[in-house]
Amino acid sequence: MNLSKYLTLTAIALGLSVSVLLGRSSPVAAFSVCGLARPEATFKTTGRLVTICRGEASFQMIMTFYDGTGYQRIPVEREKDLFRGTDGTHNYIINKRELIIGTDGKPPKRERVIQAR
């Protein structure tokens, strides 16, 4: 058998092997920022993604920034249709309409909620 036929058959065999392996692999499971638990609520604002997870003693607000600079975790409490919490520097309130980030003595920053679940 000449070398080009051998290489062609080897490439075909490898391609079939990869196809068979990939076809039989189990689907990849994606986990949320809440781990295996289902999020209590999710919000998409004009500047960030906000996920509310159940914590051990309260809820946790996880804010992921669109610009890729990271995330922030804040303990929050549920009050009817909103979640309210503080990280010691800023106060956070989110509902289905807006996210409000405030500090004492300064006007609060407001972001419109685009999507809520």
Secondary structure, 3 states (H helix, E strand, C coil): CCHHHHHHHHHHHHHHHHHHHHHHCCCCCCCECCECCCCCEEEEECCEEEEEEECCCCEEEEEEECCCCCEEEEEEEEECCEEEEECCCCEEEECCCEEEEECCCCCCEEEEEEEEC
